Structures are given as structure tokens and as C-alpha cells.
Amino acid sequence: MSERTLTGDAAARARETADFVRELARDVTPVERLARLRGGVLRVLAPWGVLALGALALKGVSATFADPARWASGFGAVLAGLSLVGVGGVVAALATAVPGREATARAASALVALGLLVSVGLGGFLLHGDPATASPASVGSDLRCLVLAFAIALLPMAGALLYVARAAPAHPAVALATVGAGCVALGALTAQIGCTDPAFRHVLVSHALAPAIGAAVLFAPLRLAFRRLRAG
């Protein structure tokens, strides 16, 4: 076999390979570049900050929050716990969806657990013996704060869900649960700052436990939205 024949065969194989690659790439959908984790977190927290400032501008800041002496009580423990759950939940959800950020996701998930322990455990313990929380609880007040927490959570939650759906979450259930818990925690934190109802049951259920309620109630809707975003 001559050298010219070998060269011709190689050129033919190269053309076939190029045609095959073009055929494979013909129906490929372009992939949108995923924002970096830090940028994704900021895009979730920024809308919450705007909504929180707007809500507090309309609602006002409670006298309890305005008194620094109260921050060392159960009220302060609930605030601190909700802050940990809010930030930790958002970071955990987004980090779970990004390959290579498993350590960040685990650390943020630990913050969520710690935040719940602080807000529900320590906060509940300190509030239970606080005379300021002895007033009777109101179901209407409970619902108002929960509705406010969920309403403020909606926009940040949508941003977090879009980020997770565009990424490649190894554990979608964990990502969706932490999206719900984290974003509702941010809403509950806002509600806590402006709330004027110091009743023990109210603060414990409508504020401290709001992230757990959010994760449970919103998991099914978030999973449905996640599947539709992935399919579309």
C-alpha cells in the first residue's frame, strides 16, 4: 500500500470524525454559565434585605428589639438562631448544588442545625422563665407573623431555587429542604425584629420554629417547581 493511499485513508477518517462530532453537537442545548457560589448567595440575600427594610419601614421596629438589654435574653437567642439558620440554609442549599463544594455544604448545614438549637432550644429555655413572655398568645398574631415570614421568603426562595435548578445538586432533597428553611428563617428574622407580641408560644412557634415549618410545608411545592425547571 502506497504512502498516498495511507494519507488518503487518514484524511477520510478525519472527515468522518468531524462529521460525527458535528452531528452530535447539532441538537445540544447551550448551557448557561452558573454564577459563583458567593455571587449566588448575594443574589439571594440582597432581595431579602430590600424586602426586610421595606417591611420594617412600614411595620416599625419593636420596643424589644430597640432595647439592647433584651438581646441577652431569649429574644436575642431567637434572633441569633434565626440568623444562623437563614444564612446557613441559603449557603447550604446553593453549595449542595455545586460540585466540589461539599465541605462548604456540610459546614453550612451544621450552622442550620446549630441555629435551630440556639433559637428553639436555648431561646425557648430562656423565654419560658421570662416574665415578659407571660402574656396570653393570640392565634391571629401567630398567623400574621408566619404569613409575613413566608411572604418575605418568596423572592429569595425563587432566586435560590433557580440557582439550584440550573446547577447539578447531588442531593436535591437536601438542597430544597435547606432552601425552605433558610429563606423562611430570613423572613422570620424580619418578623421577629418588628413583632410586638412577646407571648412565649407566639415567639417559639411563629418565630423560632418557622424555619422548620417552612421546610416541611414548602418541600413538596419546591420539589415540583424544581422538576419543572429542570425539565424546561
N, C-alpha and C positions, 0 to 999 in steps of 0.2 A: 504493500500500500504506500502510495507516494505521500510526501510531506504536504502537497497541495490538498490531497483528499482529506488528510487528518485536520488541516486547518479549516477546510470547509465544513466538516462534521462538527468541530468545536463551535464555529460561528452559528450553525443551525441550532445546536443545543442551547447556545446563549440566547438566541432569539425566542426559542420555545420557553425558556425560563422567564424571560422578560414578559412574554405574553401571559404566562401563567400568573405572574405576580400582579400584572395589571388587572387580570380577571378577578383575582382575589380582592383587590383593593377597590373594585368598581362600586360595590354596594356597602362599603364600610362607612358608617356614620361618623363624622368628625367628633372628637372628644373635646369637650370644653375643659380648659385648664382649671384645676381645683385651686382655690385660694390657700395660702399657707395657713397653718393652724392658728397662729397668733392673729392673723387678719380675719379669719373666720370667727374667732371668739369676739373680737372687737365689733364685728358686724352684727353679732347677736346682742352684745351688751349695750351698744350705742342706742338702738331704738328703745330698749328698756329705760335707759337713762332719760331720754327725752320724754317718754310717757310718764315715768315716775315724777319728774319735775312738773309736768303739766298737771298730773293728778293732785300732787301736794300743793300746787299753786291754787287750785280750786278748793281742795278739801281743807288745807291748812295742816300744820304740824301739831301733834297732840302735846298737851302740857307735860305728859310723862316723858316724852322724847326730849322736850325742851329743858328738862331738869337733869343735869349731869349726875346728880346724886342717885337717880333711879337707874342709871346704867349699870351699877354694881349689883342690881337685884336680878330677879328672874326675868324682868323685862329686857335687861341687857343681854342675858344669856340667850333669849329667844332671838334677839337681833343678830347676835354673833353667829348663832347656829344657822339661821336662815341665810346669812351672807355666805357661809361656807358651803351650804347646800346649793345655793344659786350659782356661784362661780364654779364650784367643783362639778356640779351637774352639767353645766354647759361645756366645760373643758373636757370632761369625761366622754360626753356624747360625741363631740367632734373628733377627739383623739381616737376613740374606738373605731371611727370610720376611716382613719388614715393609716395605711400600712407603715410599720416601723415606729409608731408612737404608742406601742403597747405599755411601756413603762409610764408614760405620761397619763394614759387612761387609767392605769391601776392606782397611781398616786391621787388622781382627781376623784376616783371612786371612793378612795379611803377618806378624802375630805368630805364627801357626801355623807358617808356613814358617821364620821365624827360630828358633822354639823347636826345631824338628826339626834345624835346622842346628847349634844350640848343643848339644843333647843327643846327637845321633848323631855329628856332625862333630867339634866341639870335645871333647865328653865322651869319644868313642871315641879320639881322638888322645891325650888326657891319660891315659886309663886304660890304654892299650896299653903305655906305658912305666912304669907304676906297679907296683913290686914287690908291693904288697898285692893285686894282681889276678892274680897268677901261679898261684893255686891252681887245681886241675882243676875244670872245670864239671860240674854234675850235671843230668841231664835232669829228674829228679824236682823239683829246686829250680826249674828253668826253668818247669815246668808249674805248680807251686804259685803262683809269683808272677803268672804270666799269668792263672790262674784267679781269683786274688784281685783282680787289676786289673779283669777283666771282671765279676766279681760285684759289686764296689763301683760299677761304672759303670752297672749295670742301672737302678737307681731314678732317678738323674739323667737318664739317657738317655730313660726313659719320659716324664719331665716335659718335656724338650726336644722330643721327638717330638710330644707333644700340642700344644705351643705352635706348632710349625711346621705341623702338620696343620690347625690352626684358622686359620692366617694365610693369606697369599697369596704363597708363595715364587715368585719369578721364575725361580729356578734350583733346583728341588728336589734334583737330584743333588748340587749343591754343599752344600746345607743338610744332607742326610743324611750325606754324607762327613765334614763337619765335626762333626756330632753324634757320630758314631762315634769319630773321632779325639780330640775334646775330652774326652768322658766317659771313654774308656779311659785317656787321659793322666792324668786326675784319679785314677783307680784305680791306675795305675802309680806315680804320685807317692806315694800312700799305701803301696804295696808297697815302694817304694824306702826310705822312712823306716824301715820295720820290718824290712828284709831283712838277713840276717846272712851272705849268700853274696857275697863280693867278687870272684868269678871274672869275668874280662874278658868272656867270651862271655855269661855269665848277665846281667850288668848291661846289656850292649849289646842283647841280643836281648829279654830278658824285661822290661826297663825302658825303655831309650831308644827301641827300635823298637816298643814295644807300641802306641802310637797309630796308627802306620802299619798294623800288623797288625789292629788293631781296625777301622779304616776299611775295609780290604779284606774282612775276614771278615764284618762286620756290615752291609755295604751292602745286600746282597740281602734279608736279613730286615727291615731298616729300611724299604726301599722297599715291600715287601709290606705291612708294618704301616701305612705312610703311606697307601697306596692304599686300604686298608680303612677307615682312619679318615676319609679324605676322602669315601669313598662312603657311609659310615654316618651 
